[in-house]
Amino acid sequence: MNAASTWTIVLAAGEGTRLKSLTTVAPGASIPKQFCSFHPGPSLLDQSLTRAITVSGRNRACAVVAGDHRRWWEPLPWRIPAENIVVQHHNRGTAIGILLPLLQILERDPDASVVILPSDHFVQREIVLQRSMHRAVQLCRQDGDHIILLGFTPDAPDTQLGYIVPSSGPPDDAAPVRQFVEKPSDTDMRHLLNQGGLWNALILAAKGRMLVELCRTRIANIVEALQLAVRKDLKANSKSSHTRRLYQDLPSVDFSRDILQGLESLIKVLRVPHCGWSDLGTPERIGLTLKRTQPKRNPIGPNNMMGLLALATEYERRHGASVIV
């Protein structure tokens, strides 16, 4: 693998349903979290694209968006090529959301390696996470038979996140995974924490073909059908007619729970030094992040996608907390 074959996939089709109490701006209109910012400034999606571009460059950075969110993403000043914006017609879970752009990338670049990352997370110290992502790419170059998954040290108990328990190994390098559990019970979560469990943020690096084969072991029929639909669309120079029809009948498949869980032997985890990461998944997590971080002004350039709503400001308005911006 060389730099020219490293791609990024930014997952930007989520609904952010657990934040609707903060993000609903009119009856029936809730702004998806990725189009919001934490403090006023560039959106979480814009910041995620910046992370992606540092790894792959603009021309190999892709984003998966939802057809139902067209009014939010279509007017944006995208910094990546239009052909790299992949529209998902229905929400069918993160596994399908990863497979669709991955299969398109592999048709264009069969030897591609990919870095996958969410679009709606907050990071206080970007350079720390970016260094870990670059390290994951280096490890992927050396070991194409494993997924390199980033792990974050928990700062509070949370049953809504996935946990990765590393086996013994160098604390500053990738370690084999002993256990991988998505959204455990409260009892299991505390046991995982006692074992040194790390949070799974669904940031990973792997060879593209390895990821497809991994999915094939779990959902072979879906992989075959989606691969055929992608090829037909590309051959017909049609972006989505065949995949659109297929999506109507696809089940929802979660990548962490339905694909990765139980395949620990194929995963290595790289511990990320403390960087102030948060998934901002609930109002409570926003309040906790607000207490633990200092507000900073993000540079605003002419091509920034500005957040349509500032989550910290909205939290202050609804909960009476003091927010300095």
NORNOR-V643411 format. One record per residue. RES is the residue in one small letter. SS is DSSP state (alpha for helix, beta for strand, coil for the rest). D_CENTER is the distance of its C-alpha to the mean C-alpha in Angstrom with 1 decimal. Layout:
<<RES & SS & D_CENTER> <RES & SS & D_CENTER>>
//
This chain:
<<m & coil & 22.5> <n & coil & 23.0> <a & alpha & 21.0> <a & alpha & 21.7> <s & alpha & 19.7> <t & beta & 16.4> <w & beta & 13.8> <t & beta & 10.2> <i & beta & 7.9> <v & beta & 5.8> <l & beta & 4.8> <a & beta & 7.5> <a & coil & 9.8> <g & coil & 9.6> <e & coil & 13.0> <g & coil & 12.8> <t & alpha & 16.0> <r & alpha & 16.6> <l & alpha & 17.1> <k & alpha & 19.6> <s & alpha & 22.4> <l & alpha & 21.3> <t & alpha & 19.8> <t & beta & 22.6> <v & beta & 24.8> <a & beta & 27.2> <p & coil & 28.2> <g & coil & 25.6> <a & beta & 23.4> <s & beta & 20.2> <i & coil & 17.9> <p & coil & 14.2> <k & alpha & 12.6> <q & alpha & 10.5> <f & alpha & 14.1> <c & coil & 15.5> <s & beta & 16.0> <f & coil & 16.8> <h & coil & 20.2> <p & coil & 21.7> <g & coil & 20.4> <p & beta & 17.6> <s & coil & 14.7> <l & alpha & 11.3> <l & alpha & 10.2> <d & alpha & 13.0> <q & alpha & 12.2> <s & alpha & 8.7> <l & alpha & 10.7> <t & alpha & 13.2> <r & alpha & 11.2> <a & alpha & 10.4> <i & alpha & 14.1> <t & alpha & 15.4> <v & alpha & 14.3> <s & alpha & 15.2> <g & coil & 17.3> <r & alpha & 17.3> <n & alpha & 18.7> <r & alpha & 16.1> <a & beta & 13.0> <c & beta & 11.7> <a & beta & 10.0> <v & beta & 9.9> <v & beta & 11.9> <a & beta & 14.1> <g & alpha & 17.8> <d & alpha & 18.7> <h & alpha & 17.0> <r & alpha & 19.2> <r & alpha & 21.2> <w & alpha & 18.4> <w & alpha & 16.8> <e & coil & 20.0> <p & coil & 21.9> <l & coil & 19.4> <p & coil & 20.5> <w & coil & 17.8> <r & coil & 18.0> <i & coil & 17.0> <p & coil & 19.3> <a & alpha & 19.7> <e & alpha & 19.5> <n & alpha & 15.9> <i & beta & 14.9> <v & beta & 14.4> <v & beta & 15.6> <q & beta & 14.8> <h & coil & 18.1> <h & coil & 17.4> <n & coil & 14.6> <r & coil & 15.0> <g & alpha & 12.1> <t & alpha & 8.8> <a & alpha & 11.2> <i & alpha & 13.0> <g & alpha & 10.1> <i & alpha & 9.3> <l & alpha & 13.1> <l & alpha & 14.3> <p & alpha & 13.0> <l & alpha & 13.5> <l & alpha & 17.1> <q & alpha & 17.7> <i & alpha & 16.9> <l & alpha & 19.1> <e & alpha & 21.9> <r & alpha & 21.9> <d & coil & 21.4> <p & coil & 22.2> <d & coil & 21.8> <a & coil & 18.3> <s & beta & 15.9> <v & beta & 12.2> <v & beta & 9.4> <i & beta & 5.9> <l & beta & 3.2> <p & beta & 1.8> <s & coil & 5.5> <d & coil & 7.5> <h & coil & 8.1> <f & beta & 11.5> <v & beta & 13.0> <q & coil & 16.7> <r & coil & 17.4> <e & alpha & 15.2> <i & alpha & 17.5> <v & alpha & 17.0> <l & alpha & 13.3> <q & alpha & 14.0> <r & alpha & 16.8> <s & alpha & 14.9> <m & alpha & 12.5> <h & alpha & 15.8> <r & alpha & 17.4> <a & alpha & 14.9> <v & alpha & 15.8> <q & alpha & 19.4> <l & alpha & 19.3> <c & alpha & 17.8> <r & alpha & 20.8> <q & alpha & 23.1> <d & coil & 21.9> <g & coil & 20.6> <d & coil & 21.2> <h & coil & 18.4> <i & beta & 14.7> <i & beta & 14.1> <l & beta & 11.6> <l & beta & 11.3> <g & beta & 13.1> <f & beta & 14.0> <t & beta & 17.5> <p & coil & 17.8> <d & coil & 19.8> <a & coil & 20.8> <p & coil & 21.0> <d & coil & 18.3> <t & coil & 18.4> <q & coil & 15.3> <l & coil & 13.0> <g & beta & 13.1> <y & beta & 15.6> <i & beta & 16.3> <v & beta & 20.0> <p & beta & 20.9> <s & coil & 24.3> <s & coil & 26.7> <g & coil & 25.9> <p & coil & 25.8> <p & coil & 23.8> <d & coil & 22.5> <d & coil & 21.5> <a & coil & 19.6> <a & beta & 21.3> <p & beta & 21.6> <v & beta & 20.0> <r & beta & 22.7> <q & beta & 20.8> <f & beta & 17.4> <v & beta & 17.5> <e & beta & 15.0> <k & coil & 16.3> <p & coil & 19.7> <s & coil & 22.9> <d & alpha & 24.3> <t & alpha & 26.8> <d & alpha & 24.4> <m & alpha & 21.9> <r & alpha & 24.9> <h & alpha & 26.0> <l & alpha & 22.6> <l & alpha & 22.8> <n & alpha & 26.3> <q & coil & 25.3> <g & coil & 23.0> <g & coil & 19.7> <l & beta & 16.5> <w & beta & 13.4> <n & beta & 10.4> <a & beta & 7.2> <l & beta & 5.5> <i & beta & 5.9> <l & beta & 8.7> <a & beta & 11.5> <a & beta & 14.0> <k & beta & 16.7> <g & alpha & 15.8> <r & alpha & 18.9> <m & alpha & 18.4> <l & alpha & 15.1> <v & alpha & 17.2> <e & alpha & 20.1> <l & alpha & 18.1> <c & alpha & 17.1> <r & alpha & 20.7> <t & alpha & 22.1> <r & alpha & 20.6> <i & alpha & 20.6> <a & alpha & 23.0> <n & alpha & 24.5> <i & alpha & 21.2> <v & alpha & 20.2> <e & alpha & 23.8> <a & alpha & 23.9> <l & alpha & 20.7> <q & alpha & 21.7> <l & alpha & 25.1> <a & alpha & 23.9> <v & alpha & 21.8> <r & alpha & 24.8> <k & alpha & 27.2> <d & alpha & 25.3> <l & alpha & 25.2> <k & alpha & 28.9> <a & coil & 29.9> <n & coil & 28.0> <s & coil & 26.4> <k & coil & 22.7> <s & coil & 22.3> <s & alpha & 25.6> <h & alpha & 25.4> <t & alpha & 21.7> <r & alpha & 22.4> <r & alpha & 25.3> <l & alpha & 23.5> <y & alpha & 20.6> <q & coil & 23.4> <d & coil & 24.2> <l & coil & 20.9> <p & coil & 20.1> <s & coil & 16.8> <v & coil & 15.1> <d & coil & 12.4> <f & alpha & 10.9> <s & alpha & 11.3> <r & alpha & 14.6> <d & alpha & 16.2> <i & alpha & 15.3> <l & alpha & 14.8> <q & coil & 17.0> <g & coil & 20.5> <l & coil & 19.7> <e & alpha & 19.7> <s & alpha & 22.1> <l & alpha & 19.5> <i & beta & 17.0> <k & beta & 17.6> <v & beta & 16.0> <l & beta & 16.1> <r & beta & 16.8> <v & beta & 15.5> <p & coil & 18.5> <h & coil & 18.5> <c & coil & 16.5> <g & coil & 16.5> <w & beta & 12.9> <s & beta & 12.3> <d & coil & 9.9> <l & coil & 12.8> <g & coil & 12.8> <t & coil & 16.6> <p & alpha & 19.5> <e & alpha & 20.6> <r & alpha & 17.5> <i & alpha & 18.0> <g & alpha & 21.6> <l & alpha & 21.0> <t & alpha & 18.8> <l & alpha & 21.5> <k & alpha & 24.2> <r & alpha & 22.6> <t & coil & 21.7> <q & coil & 24.0> <p & coil & 23.2> <k & coil & 22.9> <r & coil & 23.5> <n & coil & 20.9> <p & coil & 22.7> <i & coil & 23.1> <g & coil & 23.8> <p & coil & 25.1> <n & coil & 21.9> <n & coil & 19.6> <m & coil & 17.8> <m & beta & 19.3> <g & coil & 17.9> <l & coil & 19.9> <l & coil & 20.3> <a & beta & 20.1> <l & alpha & 18.9> <a & alpha & 21.1> <t & alpha & 24.1> <e & alpha & 23.6> <y & alpha & 23.4> <e & alpha & 26.6> <r & alpha & 28.3> <r & alpha & 27.8> <h & alpha & 28.3> <g & coil & 30.8> <a & coil & 29.0> <s & coil & 29.9> <v & coil & 27.2> <i & coil & 28.3> <v & coil & 26.7>>
//
